[in-house]
Amino acid sequence: MMKTAIVASALALASTSMARKVTITNSCSYTVWPGLYTGSGDKPTQATGWQADPGNTVTFDVPDNWTAGRIWGRRECDFSTNPGPNSCVDGGCNGGLECTDPGVPPATLAEFTLNANNNDYYDVSLVDGFNIPMAITNTGSCSVASCPADLNANCTYSIRFSASRRILTPLSPSGPDDIKGPKDSQGNVVGCNSACNANLDGNPQDSANCCSGSHNTADTCPSSGVAHYDYFKSNCPNSYAYAYDESSGTALWMCAYNSATDYTITFCPSS
């Protein structure tokens, strides 16, 4: 019995020592409701959604081998009457406050796969569009993944996101304010769709913007064929701007595996 207790205690200590710390800080001037999702394997200790007021910081453990983890922000949420994807102006998910799925685009994503082939992999993804500036820093002296710019205000008119109707609004770039949209209740633009999510070429099953169908390889889906790629990548060069953006060399970041390396996601980082 004593031997069993000692072994169990040792395993518990080993498990604890192998956990990483992830810190999420809201440096925005507005409240953000972070969402958390794990694609496979062991899950973090943190709830999958919570309210982060301006200045709020939360730190929690994630598995040493966290796989396909993602974190994103939601804005203007109200879960009292409709706890689903439409509970938030952008980034909403099934489950209400605590997400049960990856969430609704457009949303800036922090993505992680830790301890894979002796490396940690992480990125700030705009593949599903943009809604909140974000940066990933770490304690391992590795590169910063980021999209610190606010892309919403100058988002190309054809890929703006309608908060009220959840559809694209055909706009003239110089159109009057009463049809420009999309805006939240305070009149702010709330999201910028990727060309894929906006379905600009009309065929998501065979799309150069989505890298699907006949465009489903890196060779057949170059960045030059993705509408508005330059808008995202020039403003956020250290982000993952489309499905095969790894060829840019500044999309998917890698940190040599070290169980002591922890990560911080900051909403609205200083640029």
Disulfide bonds with the S-S distance in Angstrom:
Cys28-Cys268 1.98
Cys77-Cys88 2.04
Cys93-Cys99 2.09
Cys142-Cys255 1.95
Cys147-Cys236 1.99
Cys155-Cys192 1.89
Cys196-Cys210 2.09
Cys211-Cys221 1.99
